[in-house]
Amino acid sequence: MTHVIVVGAGNAALCAALSAREHGAEVTVLEKAPEGERGGNTYFTGGGFRFPYEGMDDIRRIIPDLSAAEIERVDVGAYPAAQFRDDLARVTDGLIDDGMASTLVREAAPTIEWLHGQGVKFTLMTGRQANEVDGKLVFYGGLTVEAVGAGKGLSDQEFEAAERVGVNLRYGAKVVNLLRDRRRICGVELWTEDEIEELQADAVVLAAGGFEANIEMRTRYLGPGWDMAKVRGSRFNTGDAIQAAIDAGAQPFGNWSGAHAVAWDLNAPPTGNRIVADLYQKHSYPYGLIVNVDGERFVDEGADIRNYTYAKYGRAILSQPERAAFQLFDQRTAHLLRDEYHVRQVTMAQADTIGELAESLGVDVDGLQRTIDAYNQSCPEHGVDDFNPSMLDGVATRGVSPPKSNWALPFDSPPYLGYAVTCGITFTFGGLKIDPSSGQVLDTEDRPMTGLYAAGELVGGLFYNNYAGGSGLMAGSVFGRIAGRSAANASR
């Protein structure tokens, strides 16, 4: 029987393990974290999956227990494969690797159905991806489905599936090197709490995340200031597997100076909190304003649906004075705030005047008043009537910089709300080059490295400068499934 080692224990890794086991391999998962902190970045996600669908019938394939009343209550619309592909190209400035994009779009729907078959339960993202319009919850931005229990639920369900099919799970096992028999990768060198061990295998799948929790690598590749960013997820994603593969001859690939980084609560801890998880994020900014400590706006809050801007705005916040920003809302849009604005662990202020709000947040009072006055004067006269939070409504400012291209309502209805945020890095975009059809790692001359496969956030080529919400988990599942299948067949 083929023995496959999977390095990592997030979504991509466990999909690889389940796939390899499904194809007859003996599988050992090596998790660097102790059992109590298992699951990688997956645990800290919202659990959303982006995949193409034509309508409710496709959604019901993975959520078969939707009631007639639930179906009547929502409008999921459609998200064709061509739009998925266009969105991936658009948000990455056309830089996405063609083969990676084609494979992701083609395999996304079959893979999420496969996950459902493995026992993962899904639900509609009504709390975060739909707004009520004319009595219905209308979904927007091509993101409709999440795992039950969000990231924690996804992680727990995938671990349960792995244990159910006999995957061997080892915790506290840090892989530091790859073993070779001539040019073939034949196992790993790992460190445990007590010793150094060599573990042989017919194939190795690397799926241990990026290097976002490694301050030195983060600063070296992303640039000055990134050492000060907060880490949204696992403290164990320090790039060990990426470095081991490069040391063995693997080809670095993708956007090594780029990362997924979002607006994150200013007083969140340095790395992920497993209780609060992803609720430190603050993603309702398209319906409000974002200012810095000088009271100045610095991005177009309404440039696009938040799914297509949130992963790049963390970088913009990092470059502001004190690495801080403030999301502001009035009573015109306060009802649209997502769940994460209502958690106890939130840094916020409320006030009846702009001056009081500025003082409470530590923002320059005169600067903020000037910004609000200029913004209000630029709002369209009939914008309130045309405002639609579930689509690009074209309600745009005129004559102010930066503009607000959609959802530009006057900011004049107290009490005013302000939320203090900083940059929270999710994962890094640079990684290893793989053959998209097999998941096999390629060397610096584009030759397949026998016995070595990869999936998840340590694979490069998918994301450049930006990211479409829900495509990370989907890509991890797609390429994890492919890599696991290929690894299981490696010596046959």
WORACOR-V771698 format. One record per residue. PHI is phi as a letter, one per 20 degrees, with the letter a starting at -180 (NA if undefined). Layout:
# WORACOR-V771698
phi
PHI
PHI
This chain:
# WORACOR-V771698
phi
NA
f
d
d
e
d
e
o
b
e
g
f
f
f
f
f
f
f
f
f
f
f
e
n
e
e
c
d
e
d
d
f
f
f
g
f
c
f
o
l
f
g
g
e
e
e
n
e
c
e
b
f
b
e
r
f
f
f
f
f
f
d
c
f
e
f
e
f
f
f
f
f
f
c
c
e
m
b
c
f
g
f
f
g
f
f
f
f
f
f
f
d
l
m
e
g
f
f
f
f
f
f
f
f
f
f
e
f
f
g
f
f
f
f
g
g
f
e
o
e
e
c
b
f
e
f
f
c
c
b
c
e
c
l
n
c
e
d
e
b
m
m
c
c
c
c
f
f
n
l
f
f
f
f
g
f
f
f
f
f
f
f
f
f
e
n
f
e
d
c
d
m
d
e
e
d
b
d
e
c
d
l
e
e
f
c
q
c
d
c
d
d
f
d
b
d
c
d
c
e
b
e
b
c
d
e
b
d
n
e
d
f
e
d
g
f
f
g
f
f
e
e
o
g
n
f
f
e
f
e
d
f
d
f
f
e
e
d
m
g
f
f
f
f
f
f
f
e
o
f
e
f
b
n
e
f
e
d
b
e
b
c
f
c
g
g
d
f
f
f
c
g
d
f
e
f
l
e
f
f
f
c
d
e
g
g
e
c
c
c
c
e
f
e
n
d
f
b
c
e
f
d
f
a
g
g
g
d
c
f
f
d
f
f
f
f
f
g
e
e
g
m
l
c
b
c
e
d
c
d
f
f
c
g
f
e
f
f
g
f
f
d
f
f
e
c
e
b
b
c
b
e
c
f
f
f
f
f
f
f
e
n
d
g
f
f
f
f
f
f
f
f
f
f
f
f
f
e
f
f
f
d
f
f
f
e
g
b
f
d
b
f
e
m
f
c
f
c
n
c
c
f
f
c
e
b
l
e
e
g
d
b
c
f
f
e
d
c
c
e
c
c
e
d
e
e
b
e
e
e
a
d
e
c
e
g
f
c
m
f
f
d
e
f
d
m
e
f
e
g
n
c
c
b
b
n
f
e
e
e
o
e
d
c
m
b
a
e
g
n
e
f
f
f
f
g
f
f
f
f
f
f
f
f
f
f
f
f
e
f
d
e
